């Protein structure tokens, strides 16, 4: 029984990997995109420096609005050969994928938000507060769109999430370096067409309107060193993407589950599935039409549950309208982009990862600590002998002179 079960699992893994390889590059006539089937290596986070002219794009969230163990919600990491790193969206479940990249949180300080649905900002707290306690000692910089009404814009969202986490921030003040608790927001007009919202260190990020749910959604391009990355976030096919994403090197655009998949897998009615898949999101056939228009070096589809039975249907529908280089993304896929090549690999993930030390060095805790009331202090049970032993042992081992805390005689 156990042998049969293990064999079945093994066959399932092989079939899934084979499906991913086939779907990523079948019918690929562009020799600049290297076939993963001919590469023996994988990507090991934290071990591979980028070339000065190289871009690395890591899929940290490729799934649908409900996160699942295999796929988090929307999040993409862009790393450049000049050392810069950028996040595009931070959907539910994506923060743990980010931690697996073994990058000190000081470098993860630039976030671009496409819209404020939870599956695109659901792990904002994990990035913000999690980054603070994982040694980020720089402010978190955020770029996000306005809304049709101020209450629907990114400024309102940030103001209210600060309010929601007042207890958390108060409880850490005076205990840790609080520089990472600062949020520096740049809110830009969602109606801006190819508007430059970031221009530093040779990197230009532009935004343009997207069509999703209500007014206020945007898409982005990032240009650096002659390379161009385009990210749709969520959108219905639109004229702005067609114009501003044309001829990019890597185009990441939503390719939502087909209506048939939503009916059969999620038990939607046809009346529910058709509007969601074809009006609120971009269906696979619509995605193919979009990519045929913009002609990227590599088209990347995301925002569907990429499984052994769903991916072939998505692939077949995309191929009805698009015949160019194609990758159907799943979490931890890695795309290395240069002017000459685009390679695609899977990451080798260490699930026992700990936060990387601060690259800038930790500083003493700042801010005045909020002390307990007498009511709480009177409830403490001090095992002074145990606490003293910890302090004595650590001070001796590390040649430190940390004094006993107040209340430990």
N, C-alpha and C positions, 0 to 999 in steps of 0.2 A: 504493500500500500504506500509506504513512504517513498520507495524508489519510483513508483508510478507518479506520485504527486510531484516529486522533485523533477522528474523528467518533463512533466507537463509544464511546470513553471519555467524550466530552461527553454523549452520549445517556444513558449509564449514570449520570453525575453528576446530570443533570436528573431522571431517573426516581427516583433515590434521594432527592433533595431533595423531589420532589413527593410521594413516599410518606411521608416524615417529616411534611410539612405536613398531608397528608390524615389520617394516622393520629393526629396529635396532637389534631385538633379536629373530626373527623367526628362528626356527630350531636350537636354541642355546642349545647345549648339555653340555656346560662348566658351572658348578655350581658356579665358581668363579666370573662370570659376573652377577651382580644382575639385575633382570628385573625391568626396570623403572616403569612398570605398577603396581608394588607392593610398590612403594615408593610414599609417599604423599608430601614429601618435594621438594623444588626447591633450586637452588643456588642463594643466595643473595650476590652479590659482595661487598667486604669490610667488611663482617660480620663474616667470617668463617676462623679461623686459621687452617693451615695445621698441621697435626701430624708430629713429627720429621722424620718419615720414609715414608712420603706420597708425591706423585706427583700429581699435578693438571694440566690438559691440557685443554685449552679453545679455541674453534673454533671462531676466529675473522674474518675469511674470507674463505668461502667454495665454492663460486660460479665460474662462467665461466669468461673469459677475460673481458667481459663488466660487471661492477658492477651494481647492482640494489638495490632498497631499502631493499629487503629481504635478499640479500646475497652480501657481499663485495667480492672483489678478495682475493687471497690467503694470509692468515696470521694465525699463530698459536702461542699461548702463553703457555709456560711451566713454572710452578711455583713449587718450591721444598720446602720441609720442613725445609731446612737450611736457607731459606730466599732468595735464588737466583731466578732470573726471567730471562727468555730468550724469544726473539721473533724469529720466523722462517718465513721469508718473511714479507713484509709489503705492500700488494697489494692495489689497488685503493679502497677507501672507508673503509679500515680497521681501520684507526686511530680513527674514532668515536666509533667503537666497543671497541677499547682499552680504550678509556676514560671512558666507561661505567663500567670498572672493578674497578674503585675507588682506583687506586694504585698511590701513589705519583710518579711523573715522575723520581725522583732520582733512583728509582729501575728499571726503564725501560731504561737501558743503554747498553743492549747487543742484537745486531741484527745479525742474520745469513741469508745471501742472497743465495738462490739456483741458481738463474740466473737473468738476467737483463731485462726480459720482463716487460712491464709496469704493468701488472696484478700481478706482484710479488714485484715491487718496487715503484708502482705508488703513494703511500702515504709516501714515504721517506721524502719529504719536510715537511709533516704534523707531522711526528715523530720528525724530527730534529728541525725545527723552532717552531713547535707547542709545543714541549717539552720545548724549551727554554723559551717561554712566559707562559708556564703552570708550571713554577717553577722548572724545572730540573736544578740543579746546578752542575751536573757532566758531563764530556765529553760523547758523544755518541760513543760507541765502536761498530765497524762494522767488520764482517768477510765476505769476498766474494771471489769468484774464479777469477783466471786469465782467459784470453781468448786465442784463438789460435793466436791472434795478440794483442799487447799491447793496441790498441785502442778499443778492445772488452772486456777488463778486468774491474774489479771493481775499480781499482785505477783511471783509465781514467774516469769512471762514476762519482766518488766522486770529482775528480778535477774539472770536468765540472759543476757539480751541485753547487759547491762552487762559481764558476764563475757566474753561472746563478742567484744566490741569493746574489750577492754582494750588491745590493741596499738594500735588506732586512736587511742584517747584519749591513751595515753602518748606517741604520736608527735606529737600536736598540742600537748600541754601545754608552755607556755613559748613557743609559736610564734604562738598566736592568743588572743583574748579567750575564756576558757573558761566564761564564765557560761552560754552556750548549751548546754554539755554537761550541765548539771544536769537531771535528770528529777524532777519532783514528781508523785508518783502518789497519786491518791485511788481506792482500791479499795472498791467498794460491794457490798452483798449482792445477788446476782442474783435473789433471791426477793422483793426489795422491790417492792411494788405501788404504782406512781405515786409513788415515793420521790423527793424533791427531792435531787439530788446536786450541783446548782450553783445559786447564788442570788447574783448580783452585778450591779450596775449596771442594775438593772431587768430582768435576764434570768433566767428560771427554766428549768432543764433537769431533766426527770424521767426516771426509768427504770422499766421494768416487764419482767417475764419474757417471753422469746420461746421458741419450741420449734424447736430445730435441732440435729441431730447428737447432742449430749449435753447434760446440764444445764450451765448457765452462759451461755447466750445471752440477750441483752436487746435491747429496742427503746427508743427515746427520743422525747420531745417537747421542743420548745423554745418557750417562750412569752415574748413581748415586745411591749409597746405594743399590746395587743389582737390580735396576730397569733399564729398557732399553726402550727408546723412539726412534722410527725411523720415519723419514720424507722424503718423496721422492722429494718434490717440484714437478716439472713436469718431466716426463721421460717415455720413451718407456721401456717395460720390458727388464731387462739386468742382466748380470751375477754378477755384483757387488752388486746390491740390494739383489739378491738371497743368496749371501754369507754373507753379513755383517748385514742384517736385520733379519736373521733367528733367531727364538725363542725369539724375542723381546716381551715386555709386551704389547705395543700398537704400531701398525703400521699404520701410516697415509700415504696413497698412493693415487695418483690421480686415479679417476674412472670416466673418461670423459663421456659426453653424448654419447649415441649410435648413429650410423649413421642414423638410422630411425628417432630418435628425431631431429637431426640436419636438416634432409630433411623436416620433417613435421612442426617443430617449427620455424626454422630459414630460411627455404626456400632455403637451399643448394641444389645443384644438387647432384645426387649420385657420380658423378666424383669429386665433391668438398668435400663431407661429408666423404667418405671412407678414403682418405689419412689423413685427419685431425684427425678423430676419432681412427684410427687404426695404424697410422705410426708416427704422431707427438705426439699424446697422447696415453694413455692406455685405451682401451675400457672396458666396464664392463666384458665381457667374459675373456679378457686378464687379467684384474684385479683379477678375481677369480682364474685363473691359478697361478698368482703371489702369492696370499695369501695361496693357497694350498701348495705352495713350502716352504714358510717361516714360516708358522704355528705360527702366533702371538697369544697371549692370547686374544687380541681383534683386529680385522681388521677394520679400519676406511676408508671409501671411501669419497672422496671429489672432487670438481672441476666439478660439474654439477649443473644445476638449479633443486633443490630438491622441486618438486611440487606434488600435489595429483595425477597428471596424468603421470608425468615422473618418479617418484620414483619407482612405481611398475614395470615398464619396466626395469629399471636399476637393481632392486632387482632380477627379474626373470632371467635376463641374468647372473648376478653374481652367482646365485644359480645353474646354469648349470655347473659351474666349481669349486665351492667352497661351502662347507657345514659347515664351522666353525663359531665362534662368529663374528658377523658383525654389524657395525653401519654405516648408511649412513648419513653423517654429514650435519648440517645446522648451520648457524651462531648462536652463543651463546650457543651451546651445551658444556657441561662441563663433563670432564672425570676425576674422582678421582681414582688414581692407588696406591695400596699397594701390598705387596707380597701375600696377602690373597684374595683381592677383587678388582674388577673394577666396579665402579658405574657410571651411565650416567644420567645426569639431564639437564634441561634447566634453563638458568639464568632468573631471574626476573630483568628486565632492567628499570633503571630510566632515562628517556629521558631528564630530567631537570638537568642532572649532571653538576657540575662545576668542574674545575680542583682541584685536591687534593693539599693541601699545601705541600711545600717542607719538606721532612722528615729531611733534614740536616739543614734547616733554611736558609732563604734568606739573602743575604749579600747586602751591598750597591752596586749601579751600578758601574761598572768598565769600564775603557777605556775613551778616550777623545771624547766627543760628537762632531759630525760634526754640525757646526752652519749654519743657513740660510745665504744666501747672502743678501746684502742690498736691492736688488730688491724685494725679498720675504718679508723681514722684513717691508719694507715700505707699504706693502699691508695689514698688520695686522690691525684689528679693535678691540681695547682693551676695553672690558666692565669691567673696573677696579672695579667698585662698586660691581658687581656680583662675580668676582674672589676673591676680598678681603673678601666678606661675606663667601664664601666657606672656605677659609683659616682660618678665625676667628672661624667659627663654628667647624671645624674639630680640630683645635688646642685646643679649649676649651673642646670639648667632650672627646678627647683622651689624654689630658694633654701633647700635643706636642708643639714644638716651630718652626715649619716649616716656614721659612721667605717667604715673598711675592716674586714672581718671578720677574726677571728683566723686566722692561717695565711697570710694574703695580705700579703706584705711590700711 
